Amino acid sequence: MKEDGVMKKTKKIMPLLLLLLILVIPLSACVNKGGTNTASVNEKAVKNVIIMISDGCGANHILATDYFSNGQAGSQVYEAFPARYYVSTYSAGKIETDDDARYTYDPATIWSSFDELKASATAMASGTKTYNGAIGLDPNQKELRNIAADFEEHGKSTGVITSVELSHATPAGFVTHHPDRRAYLEIANQMIRESATDVIMGAGNPRYNDDGEQRSSIGDDDYAFVGGRETWEALGNGSLGNDADGDGDIDQWHLIQTKAEFTALQTGTVPNRVIGVPEVYSSLQYNRSGDVNADPFVVPLLETVPSLAVMTRGALNVLDNDPDGFFLLIEGGAIDWAASNNQSGRMIEEETDFNQAAAAVSDWVDANSSWSETLVIVTSDHETGYLTGTPGVYDEVINNGQSIMPTMAWNSDSHTNQLVPIFAKGPGVDLFEKYAVGSDPVRGAYLDNTDIPKVIRELLGVK
């Protein structure tokens, strides 16, 4: 918990008498704090929303990790969530296309072709599809409103954490707007200097390499993921912040880097606003040295870097001090990288790390919140690698027992047009059935990735 008197948003500090009056006013007389962009509180009103994205993960990625980790399917906590569907992830096409043709998902042909269709986190963050490579912009490069802004308008805190660089496409898609996802320096500065985000965590530490070793020299390019040398140094001396809550005062960032600092953040008194950049460069574990084709965990993990689960618990400990609630995006970012390189062992490592973070989220809801006020969504932004059990055949990976690599076949080295799973638990999960109007001959009912923010906005009362 935060110390008395340092609550982040001053509008949340109210006299006891006012609080008691609010408690006895009928819900029908209450309206959200967002003004004209919100509707009346309804019976499905949600306090907290946590979206977990396993980047590049499809059904077979989860299945392969289940088999290796536990020897059986369905062994992850989210696989028992009451809402279980699939999601289409196609993009709006390429910006240079002259005609109005757009990509689509066609169940009639999907199961006879390994063609590729790329996707974007912008669709899940805003509800609008865009061109490949865009961050928070529509196909005409106009800024889109993302759901994090909806939560901030409701007086709620927001956060994004990832196992890869903090300014990578998925976390950036929920915070910033830019025509080129590779413009890391500019994107990082939007996130750190301009956004109202309360928690940002991810790799990109310029002082360390991918093995967590201190660099002997640091070039200007090494600072790109954290916004450049000037931004990094300002974070380091505690002089960087902005007016995140609109009260006229500067809300300073508190930088943490060591594994011990991440561990300590999980409990007790925490700073008001946290940016966590572990002592590693491009990923928590994926890009460490060693045999990249080895079985999972044969190459020792870096011991100086926190897991995604530790980062998740720390982020929740900061955000849950907001009495109005929060939004948190958690990404397992390197599943996609491992799948792109067809590295089965490292893919299972990364998916295992993500699954442990999902278990940490579930534990937090049980211990600190409830499933009647917190909605947890676990999904993917796209499938990568066309993972199957048999080369060229649309089948499942084959179980060979716990701690034994399943039989796996990679049929691509890029994003694909496969439907991806979605799991949800919490208030309003019945809304997923409302939007799951697609019908696939193999996967059954599916919704589109643009429907995810529609569900959340409906729960928030955002028009």
C-alpha positions in Angstrom: 0.0 0.0 0.0 1.0 3.6 -0.5 1.9 5.8 2.4 -0.9 8.1 3.8 -1.3 11.4 2.0 0.4 10.4 -1.3 -2.5 9.0 -3.2 -1.8 9.7 -6.9 -5.1 11.2 -8.0 -6.3 14.0 -5.8 -9.9 13.6 -7.0 -10.0 10.3 -5.2 -9.4 11.8 -1.8 -12.8 12.7 -0.5 -14.2 13.5 2.9 -15.7 10.6 4.9 -19.1 12.3 4.8 -19.2 12.4 1.0 -18.1 8.8 0.8 -20.9 7.8 3.1 -23.4 9.7 1.0 -22.2 8.0 -2.1 -22.7 4.6 -0.5 -26.3 5.2 0.2 -27.3 6.8 -3.1 -29.1 4.3 -5.4 -27.0 3.2 -8.4 -29.5 4.6 -10.8 -28.7 8.1 -9.6 -24.9 7.6 -10.1 -23.0 8.4 -13.2 -19.4 7.7 -14.1 -16.9 10.5 -13.9 -16.1 10.6 -17.6 -18.7 13.2 -18.5 -20.5 13.1 -21.9 -18.5 10.1 -23.1 -19.9 7.8 -20.5 -23.3 6.2 -19.7 -24.9 5.4 -16.3 -23.4 2.7 -14.1 -25.0 -0.7 -14.9 -25.1 -4.0 -13.1 -22.1 -5.3 -15.0 -19.9 -2.3 -14.2 -16.3 -3.4 -14.0 -13.7 -1.9 -11.7 -10.5 -3.5 -13.0 -9.6 -5.0 -16.4 -6.4 -7.0 -17.0 -5.6 -8.0 -20.6 -2.9 -10.6 -21.1 -1.5 -11.0 -24.6 0.7 -14.0 -25.5 2.2 -12.5 -28.6 2.3 -14.9 -31.5 0.5 -17.7 -29.6 -2.0 -20.0 -31.1 -3.9 -23.0 -29.8 -0.9 -25.4 -30.5 1.5 -23.1 -28.7 -0.6 -23.4 -25.5 -1.0 -27.2 -26.1 2.7 -27.8 -26.6 3.5 -25.9 -23.4 0.8 -27.8 -21.5 2.2 -31.1 -22.6 5.8 -30.2 -21.7 4.9 -28.6 -18.4 2.3 -31.0 -17.1 1.8 -33.8 -19.5 -1.8 -33.0 -20.2 -3.9 -30.4 -22.0 -6.0 -27.8 -20.3 -3.6 -27.4 -17.3 -3.4 -23.6 -17.3 -5.6 -21.5 -14.9 -7.1 -19.5 -17.8 -8.1 -22.6 -19.7 -10.8 -23.1 -17.1 -12.2 -19.6 -17.5 -15.9 -19.6 -18.3 -15.7 -17.7 -21.6 -13.6 -19.6 -24.1 -13.7 -18.6 -27.8 -11.5 -17.8 -30.7 -10.5 -14.5 -32.3 -9.7 -13.4 -35.9 -6.7 -11.1 -36.1 -6.4 -9.9 -39.7 -5.3 -6.3 -40.4 -6.8 -3.6 -42.6 -4.2 -4.2 -45.3 -1.3 -2.1 -46.5 -1.4 1.7 -46.4 0.0 1.9 -49.9 -2.9 -0.1 -51.4 -4.7 2.1 -53.9 -8.1 0.3 -53.8 -10.4 -0.4 -51.0 -9.6 -4.1 -50.7 -8.9 -5.3 -47.2 -7.7 -8.5 -45.6 -10.3 -10.7 -44.1 -10.7 -14.1 -42.4 -12.3 -16.7 -44.6 -13.2 -20.0 -42.9 -13.9 -21.6 -46.2 -10.3 -21.4 -47.3 -8.3 -21.1 -44.1 -8.0 -24.8 -43.5 -6.6 -25.5 -47.0 -3.9 -22.8 -47.2 -0.9 -21.6 -45.2 -1.2 -18.1 -46.5 -0.3 -15.3 -44.1 -2.2 -12.3 -42.8 -0.5 -9.9 -40.4 -2.2 -8.3 -37.4 -1.9 -5.4 -35.1 -2.3 -4.7 -31.4 -4.0 -1.4 -32.4 -7.2 -3.3 -33.2 -7.4 -4.7 -29.7 -6.4 -1.4 -28.1 -8.8 0.8 -30.0 -11.4 -1.3 -31.8 -10.3 -0.2 -35.2 -8.2 -2.2 -37.6 -5.2 -0.5 -39.2 -2.3 -1.1 -41.6 0.6 -3.3 -40.7 3.2 -1.4 -38.7 0.9 1.4 -37.4 0.6 2.2 -33.7 -2.7 3.8 -32.6 -3.5 5.2 -36.0 -6.3 4.3 -38.5 -5.5 3.4 -42.2 -5.6 7.2 -42.9 -3.1 7.9 -40.1 -5.6 9.6 -37.9 -5.2 9.0 -34.1 -7.4 6.4 -32.6 -8.6 6.5 -29.0 -7.3 3.5 -27.0 -9.1 1.8 -24.1 -6.4 3.0 -21.7 -7.6 6.5 -22.3 -11.1 5.4 -21.5 -10.0 4.1 -18.1 -8.0 7.3 -17.4 -11.1 9.4 -18.2 -12.9 7.3 -15.6 -10.3 8.3 -13.0 -8.7 4.8 -13.1 -4.9 4.1 -13.2 -3.3 2.3 -16.2 -0.2 0.2 -16.8 1.6 -1.8 -19.5 4.2 -4.4 -18.9 6.1 -6.7 -21.3 8.8 -9.3 -21.4 10.4 -7.5 -24.4 11.4 -3.8 -24.9 9.0 -1.5 -23.2 8.4 0.5 -26.4 7.6 -2.5 -28.5 4.5 -2.6 -30.6 2.0 -4.2 -28.2 2.5 -2.1 -25.1 2.9 1.0 -27.3 -0.4 0.2 -29.0 -2.2 0.7 -25.8 -0.5 4.1 -25.0 0.8 5.9 -28.0 0.2 6.9 -31.7 2.8 6.6 -34.4 2.9 5.7 -38.1 5.9 3.4 -37.6 6.2 0.8 -34.9 10.0 0.7 -35.3 10.4 4.4 -34.2 11.2 3.2 -30.7 12.8 6.4 -29.4 9.9 8.6 -30.3 7.4 6.0 -29.1 9.2 5.6 -25.8 9.2 9.3 -25.2 5.4 9.4 -25.9 5.0 6.7 -23.3 7.3 8.2 -20.7 7.0 12.0 -21.2 3.5 12.5 -22.5 1.2 9.7 -21.4 -0.8 9.4 -18.2 0.3 5.8 -17.7 1.1 4.9 -14.1 3.2 1.7 -14.6 5.5 0.9 -17.5 7.7 -2.2 -17.3 9.8 -3.9 -19.9 13.3 -4.5 -21.3 15.5 -2.1 -23.1 18.1 -1.2 -20.4 20.9 0.6 -22.3 23.6 -0.3 -19.7 23.3 -4.1 -20.2 23.5 -6.6 -23.0 21.1 -9.6 -23.7 23.0 -11.7 -21.1 22.5 -9.1 -18.4 26.1 -8.1 -18.4 27.2 -4.4 -18.1 28.3 -2.9 -21.3 31.8 -1.5 -21.5 30.6 1.4 -23.7 27.1 2.7 -24.5 26.3 4.2 -27.9 23.4 6.6 -28.5 21.4 3.8 -30.3 21.5 1.7 -27.2 19.2 4.3 -25.5 16.5 4.1 -28.2 14.1 1.7 -26.3 14.0 4.0 -23.3 13.6 7.3 -25.2 17.3 8.4 -25.7 20.1 9.3 -23.4 18.5 12.5 -22.0 15.3 10.7 -21.1 17.2 7.8 -19.5 19.4 10.1 -17.4 16.4 12.1 -16.2 14.6 8.9 -15.2 17.8 7.9 -13.3 18.0 11.1 -11.3 14.3 11.2 -10.6 13.6 14.4 -12.4 11.3 13.2 -15.1 7.5 13.2 -15.0 4.4 14.9 -16.2 0.9 15.8 -14.9 -0.6 12.3 -15.3 -3.7 12.9 -13.2 -4.6 16.4 -14.4 -4.3 18.1 -11.0 -1.7 20.6 -12.0 1.2 18.9 -10.2 4.0 16.9 -11.8 3.8 13.1 -11.2 7.4 11.9 -11.2 8.5 8.5 -12.4 10.3 6.2 -10.0 12.8 4.0 -11.9 13.6 0.5 -10.7 16.1 -1.8 -12.4 17.5 -4.5 -10.1 15.8 -7.9 -9.5 15.7 -7.0 -5.8 13.8 -3.8 -6.6 11.2 -5.7 -8.6 10.9 -8.4 -5.9 10.4 -5.7 -3.2 7.7 -4.0 -5.3 5.4 -7.0 -4.9 4.5 -6.2 -1.3 4.3 -3.3 1.1 4.5 0.5 0.4 5.1 1.4 -3.2 5.9 4.6 -5.1 3.1 6.5 -6.8 4.3 5.9 -10.4 6.8 3.2 -11.5 8.8 2.5 -14.6 10.7 -0.8 -14.4 13.5 -1.6 -16.8 15.3 -4.8 -15.8 19.1 -5.1 -16.2 18.9 -6.7 -19.6 18.6 -5.3 -23.1 16.0 -6.7 -25.5 14.2 -9.4 -23.6 13.9 -10.9 -20.1 15.3 -14.3 -21.2 14.7 -15.1 -24.9 17.8 -13.5 -26.4 20.3 -14.8 -23.8 23.3 -16.8 -25.2 23.3 -20.5 -25.6 21.9 -23.1 -27.8 18.6 -21.5 -29.1 17.4 -24.9 -30.3 17.9 -26.7 -27.0 15.0 -28.2 -25.0 13.3 -25.8 -22.6 15.4 -24.6 -19.6 18.5 -26.6 -20.7 20.3 -23.3 -21.1 20.2 -21.7 -17.6 18.0 -18.6 -17.2 19.5 -15.3 -16.3 19.5 -15.0 -12.6 19.6 -11.2 -12.4 16.3 -10.6 -14.2 12.8 -10.8 -12.8 10.2 -13.1 -14.3 7.1 -11.7 -15.9 5.1 -13.0 -12.9 7.2 -10.9 -10.5 6.8 -7.9 -12.7 3.0 -8.5 -12.8 2.7 -8.8 -9.0 4.7 -5.5 -8.6 2.5 -3.7 -11.2 -0.7 -4.9 -9.5 0.6 -3.7 -6.1 1.1 -0.2 -7.5 -2.2 -0.1 -9.5 -4.5 -1.6 -6.9 -4.0 1.4 -4.6 -6.4 3.3 -6.9 -9.9 3.0 -5.3 -11.5 3.7 -8.6 -9.7 0.7 -10.2 -7.3 0.2 -13.1 -6.4 -1.2 -16.5 -3.3 -3.4 -17.0 -1.9 -4.8 -20.2 0.5 -7.7 -19.7 2.4 -9.1 -22.7 4.5 -12.2 -23.2 6.3 -10.6 -26.1 9.0 -13.1 -27.1 6.7 -16.1 -27.8 6.4 -14.4 -31.2 10.1 -14.2 -31.6 10.7 -17.8 -30.8 7.9 -18.9 -33.1 9.2 -16.7 -35.9 12.5 -18.5 -35.6 10.9 -21.9 -35.2 12.7 -22.4 -31.8 10.4 -24.9 -30.0 12.3 -24.9 -26.7 12.5 -21.2 -26.3 8.9 -20.8 -27.3 7.8 -23.2 -24.5 10.1 -21.2 -22.1 8.4 -18.0 -23.0 4.9 -19.4 -22.9 5.7 -20.9 -19.5 6.8 -17.5 -18.2 3.5 -16.0 -19.5 1.4 -18.8 -17.9 3.1 -18.2 -14.6 2.1 -14.5 -14.9 -1.5 -15.6 -15.6 -1.5 -17.7 -12.5 -0.2 -14.7 -10.5 -3.0 -12.5 -11.9 -5.6 -15.2 -10.9 -4.1 -15.4 -7.4 -4.2 -11.6 -7.0 -7.9 -11.5 -7.9 -8.7 -14.2 -5.4 -6.6 -12.6 -2.6 -7.1 -8.8 -3.2 -10.2 -8.3 -5.4 -13.0 -10.5 -6.7 -14.2 -12.0 -9.9 -17.3 -9.8 -9.6 -15.3 -6.6 -10.1 -12.2 -7.6 -12.0 -12.3 -8.9 -15.6 -9.3 -10.9 -16.9 -8.9 -11.5 -20.6 -6.2 -13.9 -21.9 -5.6 -14.0 -25.6 -3.1 -13.4 -28.4 -2.6 -10.7 -31.1 -2.0 -13.3 -33.8 -0.6 -16.8 -34.4 3.0 -17.1 -35.5 4.6 -20.1 -37.3 1.6 -22.2 -38.2 2.5 -24.6 -35.5 1.1 -28.2 -36.1 2.0 -31.7 -35.2 2.7 -32.9 -38.8 4.4 -30.8 -41.5 1.9 -29.4 -43.9 -1.1 -30.9 -42.0 -3.6 -29.0 -39.9 -3.4 -31.1 -36.8 -2.5 -30.8 -33.1 1.0 -31.1 -31.6 1.6 -34.6 -30.1 1.9 -35.3 -26.4 5.1 -37.3 -25.5 4.8 -36.8 -21.8 5.7 -34.3 -19.1 9.2 -32.8 -19.5 9.6 -34.4 -23.0 9.3 -32.2 -26.1 6.0 -32.8 -27.9 6.1 -33.6 -31.6 5.9 -30.2 -33.3 6.1 -28.9 -36.9 6.6 -25.3 -37.9 5.0 -24.4 -41.3 5.8 -20.7 -41.4 8.3 -18.1 -40.0 5.8 -15.3 -39.8 2.4 -14.1 -38.6 -0.4 -16.2 -39.9 -4.2 -16.1 -40.5 -5.0 -18.7 -37.8 -7.7 -17.9 -35.3 -6.3 -17.5 -31.8 -7.9 -18.5 -28.5 -9.4 -16.1 -26.0 -10.3 -16.8 -22.4 -12.2 -14.5 -20.0 -13.4 -14.5 -16.5 -15.1 -11.8 -14.5 -18.0 -9.3 -14.8 -19.7 -9.2 -18.2 -18.1 -12.4 -19.7 -21.5 -13.2 -21.3 -20.8 -10.3 -23.6 -18.2 -12.3 -25.4 -21.0 -14.7 -26.6 -22.8 -11.7 -27.9 -19.9 -10.7 -30.1 -18.8 -14.3 -31.0 -21.0 -14.4 -34.1 -18.4 -15.9 -36.5 -18.5 -19.6 -37.2 -15.4 -21.6 -38.1 -15.7 -25.3 -39.2 -12.9 -26.4 -36.8 -12.7 -23.8 -34.0 -16.4 -23.0 -33.7 -17.7 -19.6 -32.5 -15.2 -16.7 -32.9 -15.2 -12.9 -32.5 -12.9 -10.3 -34.0 -10.0 -8.6 -32.2 -11.8 -5.3 -32.6 -14.7 -6.7 -30.5 -12.5 -7.0 -27.4 -12.4 -3.2 -26.7 -16.2 -3.1 -27.5 -16.8 -5.6 -24.7 -14.7 -3.5 -22.3 -16.3 -0.2 -23.3 -19.8 -1.6 -22.9 -18.8 -2.6 -19.4 -17.4 0.8 -18.7 -20.4 2.6 -20.2 -18.3 4.3 -22.9 -20.2 5.1 -26.1 
